């Protein structure tokens, strides 16, 4: 019934196997977990006043619920930068694309998928990174045996389509990038990254991630992106 605060430290995945780099790239993250019940919404408001950013965790089955809308509107009031994590992609009834639509329709937010799930429910086995255009495929239930592979052939067209949509959404937040986009010039990774960064801060873009938190699938990737 009250907010819980805890602190953790995170070293981005790319530095974890190098002790020297790990020491120089260690991030402290203060986490405030707020109550979900509507009766304790004042606790949520107190927390929103001090947050640098928030992760809105949505169930891949339930999607946007009434209390989600309440908290989202409170976050709008305090201008909190946000990203969404669609959790429980491995449960019966999981539907990533339905939840993305709910973010747009019910929260009236520019939810932009930066990842796509590979499979769903019991066939969920990995995540496509639309920034890097690669696939993170999991081979254990602990999130430790994750291998970077090519995008599965049957999802390549969909990944290309969502990548193009993502780039277009990013360009819409920056006039210079929009001009380059219309002139057919390629948008560089750093240009896209900086535009997403600014878009998140100003609430123009809500990046949408996915995974299965009980297995840590997608959690490490999201922590990497948060620290970046």
C-alpha positions as CSV (number, residue, x, y, z in Angstrom):
1,X,0.0,0.0,0.0
2,X,3.1,2.3,0.0
3,X,5.8,2.8,-2.5
4,X,8.9,0.7,-2.1
5,X,12.4,2.0,-3.0
6,X,15.5,0.0,-3.8
7,X,18.8,0.5,-5.4
8,X,20.6,-1.7,-7.9
9,X,23.7,-1.4,-10.1
10,X,23.9,-2.3,-13.7
11,X,26.8,-2.8,-16.1
12,X,25.6,-2.8,-19.8
13,X,25.9,-6.2,-21.4
14,X,28.7,-5.1,-23.8
15,X,31.0,-4.3,-20.9
16,X,30.3,-7.3,-18.5
17,X,33.1,-9.5,-19.7
18,X,35.8,-6.8,-19.3
19,X,36.5,-6.0,-15.6
20,X,38.2,-2.6,-16.4
21,X,35.3,-1.5,-18.7
22,X,32.8,-2.8,-16.3
23,X,34.3,-0.7,-13.5
24,X,34.0,2.5,-15.6
25,X,30.5,1.8,-16.9
26,X,28.6,0.9,-13.7
27,X,25.3,2.6,-13.3
28,X,23.3,3.1,-10.2
29,X,19.6,2.8,-10.7
30,X,17.1,3.8,-8.0
31,X,13.9,2.0,-8.4
32,X,10.5,3.1,-6.9
33,X,7.8,0.5,-7.2
34,X,4.4,2.1,-6.7
35,X,1.1,0.5,-5.6
36,X,-1.2,-0.7,-8.3
37,X,-4.5,-0.4,-6.6
38,X,-6.6,2.7,-7.2
39,X,-7.2,3.3,-3.5
40,X,-3.5,4.1,-3.0
41,X,-3.1,6.4,-6.0
42,X,-1.7,9.3,-3.9
43,X,1.4,7.2,-3.3
44,X,1.9,7.1,-7.1
45,X,1.6,10.8,-7.3
46,X,4.2,11.3,-4.6
47,X,6.6,9.1,-6.5
48,X,6.0,10.7,-9.9
49,X,7.2,14.1,-8.5
50,X,10.7,12.7,-8.1
51,X,11.2,10.3,-11.0
52,X,13.7,10.8,-13.8
53,X,11.7,8.4,-15.9
54,X,9.3,5.4,-15.7
55,X,8.8,2.0,-17.1
56,X,5.1,1.2,-17.6
57,X,4.8,-2.6,-17.4
58,X,1.8,-4.0,-19.3
59,X,0.5,-7.5,-19.3
60,X,0.6,-9.0,-22.8
61,X,-2.8,-10.5,-22.2
62,X,-4.6,-7.8,-20.1
63,X,-3.0,-4.8,-21.9
64,X,-4.0,-1.3,-20.8
65,X,-6.3,-1.5,-17.8
66,X,-8.3,1.3,-16.1
67,X,-5.7,1.9,-13.4
68,X,-3.0,2.0,-16.2
69,X,-4.9,5.0,-17.7
70,X,-5.1,6.7,-14.3
71,X,-1.4,6.4,-13.6
72,X,-0.5,7.4,-17.2
73,X,-2.6,10.6,-16.9
74,X,-0.8,11.4,-13.7
75,X,2.6,10.8,-15.4
76,X,1.4,13.2,-18.2
77,X,0.7,15.8,-15.5
78,X,4.2,15.6,-14.1
79,X,5.8,15.2,-17.6
80,X,7.6,12.0,-16.7
81,X,9.6,10.5,-19.6
82,X,8.3,6.9,-20.2
83,X,8.9,3.6,-22.0
84,X,6.7,0.6,-22.0
85,X,7.6,-3.1,-21.4
86,X,5.0,-5.6,-22.5
87,X,5.5,-8.5,-20.1
88,X,4.3,-12.1,-20.0
89,X,4.8,-12.8,-23.7
90,X,5.0,-16.5,-22.7
91,X,1.5,-16.8,-21.2
92,X,-1.7,-18.0,-22.8
93,X,-3.5,-15.2,-24.6
94,X,-0.4,-13.0,-25.1
95,X,-0.8,-10.5,-28.0
96,X,1.9,-7.9,-28.4
97,X,0.3,-6.1,-31.3
98,X,-3.1,-5.8,-29.6
99,X,-1.3,-4.1,-26.6
100,X,0.6,-1.7,-28.8
101,X,-2.7,-0.7,-30.4
102,X,-4.2,-0.1,-26.9
103,X,-1.3,2.2,-26.0
104,X,-2.1,4.3,-29.0
105,X,-5.9,4.2,-28.7
106,X,-6.5,4.2,-24.9
107,X,-3.5,6.1,-23.7
108,X,-3.3,8.4,-26.7
109,X,0.4,7.9,-26.8
110,X,2.9,7.5,-29.6
111,X,3.9,4.0,-28.7
112,X,6.7,3.0,-31.1
113,X,7.8,-0.7,-31.0
114,X,11.6,-0.9,-30.9
115,X,11.4,-4.7,-30.5
116,X,9.2,-7.4,-31.9
117,X,8.5,-10.8,-30.2
118,X,9.5,-14.0,-31.9
119,X,6.5,-16.2,-31.3
120,X,4.0,-15.9,-28.5
121,X,2.6,-17.9,-25.6
122,X,4.4,-21.3,-25.4
123,X,6.2,-20.6,-28.7
124,X,7.8,-17.3,-27.5
125,X,11.5,-17.8,-27.8
126,X,13.2,-14.4,-28.5
127,X,13.1,-10.8,-29.5
128,X,13.9,-8.9,-32.6
129,X,15.8,-5.6,-32.0
130,X,14.5,-3.2,-34.6
131,X,17.4,-0.7,-34.0
132,X,20.1,-3.3,-34.7
133,X,18.0,-5.5,-37.0
134,X,19.1,-8.6,-35.2
135,X,17.4,-11.4,-33.2
136,X,18.1,-12.2,-29.5
137,X,17.1,-15.8,-29.1
138,X,16.9,-17.5,-25.7
139,X,17.9,-21.1,-25.0
140,X,17.3,-21.3,-21.2
141,X,14.7,-20.1,-18.7
142,X,17.1,-17.9,-16.8
143,X,17.9,-15.3,-19.5
144,X,21.6,-16.2,-19.4
145,X,21.9,-18.3,-22.6
146,X,20.9,-15.6,-25.1
147,X,22.4,-15.8,-28.6
148,X,22.4,-13.0,-31.2
149,X,21.2,-14.5,-34.5
150,X,19.7,-13.4,-37.9
151,X,16.1,-12.4,-37.9
152,X,14.0,-15.6,-38.7
153,X,13.1,-15.8,-42.4
154,X,9.4,-15.8,-41.8
155,X,9.6,-12.5,-39.8
156,X,12.0,-10.6,-42.1
157,X,9.3,-8.7,-44.0
158,X,7.5,-7.8,-40.9
159,X,10.7,-6.6,-39.2
160,X,11.5,-4.5,-42.2
161,X,8.1,-2.9,-42.1
162,X,8.2,-2.1,-38.4
163,X,11.8,-0.8,-38.7
164,X,10.6,1.6,-41.4
165,X,7.7,2.7,-39.2
166,X,10.1,3.2,-36.3
167,X,12.5,5.3,-38.4
168,X,9.5,7.4,-39.7
169,X,8.2,8.0,-36.2
170,X,11.7,9.0,-35.0
171,X,12.1,11.5,-37.9
172,X,8.7,13.1,-37.2
173,X,10.2,14.4,-33.9
174,X,13.2,16.2,-35.6
175,X,12.9,18.6,-38.5
176,X,16.4,18.0,-39.9
177,X,15.9,14.2,-39.8
178,X,12.5,14.6,-41.5
179,X,14.1,16.5,-44.3
180,X,16.7,13.8,-44.7
181,X,14.0,11.1,-44.6
182,X,11.9,12.8,-47.4
183,X,15.0,13.3,-49.5
184,X,15.7,9.5,-49.3
185,X,18.9,9.9,-47.3
186,X,19.9,7.2,-44.8
187,X,19.4,7.9,-41.1
188,X,22.5,6.9,-39.1
189,X,22.2,4.9,-35.9
190,X,23.5,7.7,-33.7
191,X,21.1,10.2,-35.3
192,X,18.2,7.9,-34.7
193,X,19.4,7.2,-31.1
194,X,19.8,10.9,-30.3
195,X,16.3,11.6,-31.7
196,X,14.8,8.8,-29.6
197,X,16.5,10.2,-26.5
198,X,15.1,13.7,-27.1
199,X,11.7,12.2,-28.1
200,X,11.4,10.3,-24.8
201,X,12.3,13.3,-22.7
202,X,9.7,15.4,-24.4
203,X,7.1,12.6,-24.5
204,X,6.9,12.6,-28.3
205,X,8.0,8.9,-28.4
206,X,7.1,6.0,-26.1
207,X,9.5,3.1,-27.0
208,X,7.8,-0.3,-26.6
209,X,9.9,-3.3,-25.4
210,X,8.7,-6.8,-24.7
211,X,9.7,-10.0,-22.9
212,X,9.0,-12.4,-20.1
213,X,10.3,-11.0,-16.8
214,X,10.1,-14.2,-14.8
215,X,12.7,-15.7,-17.2
216,X,14.6,-12.4,-17.5
217,X,13.9,-12.5,-21.2
218,X,14.2,-8.9,-22.5
219,X,15.0,-7.4,-19.1
220,X,18.7,-7.1,-19.6
221,X,18.2,-5.5,-23.0
222,X,15.8,-3.0,-21.6
223,X,18.3,-2.1,-18.8
224,X,20.9,-1.6,-21.4
225,X,18.7,0.8,-23.2
226,X,17.7,2.7,-20.0
227,X,21.4,3.3,-19.2
228,X,22.1,4.3,-22.8
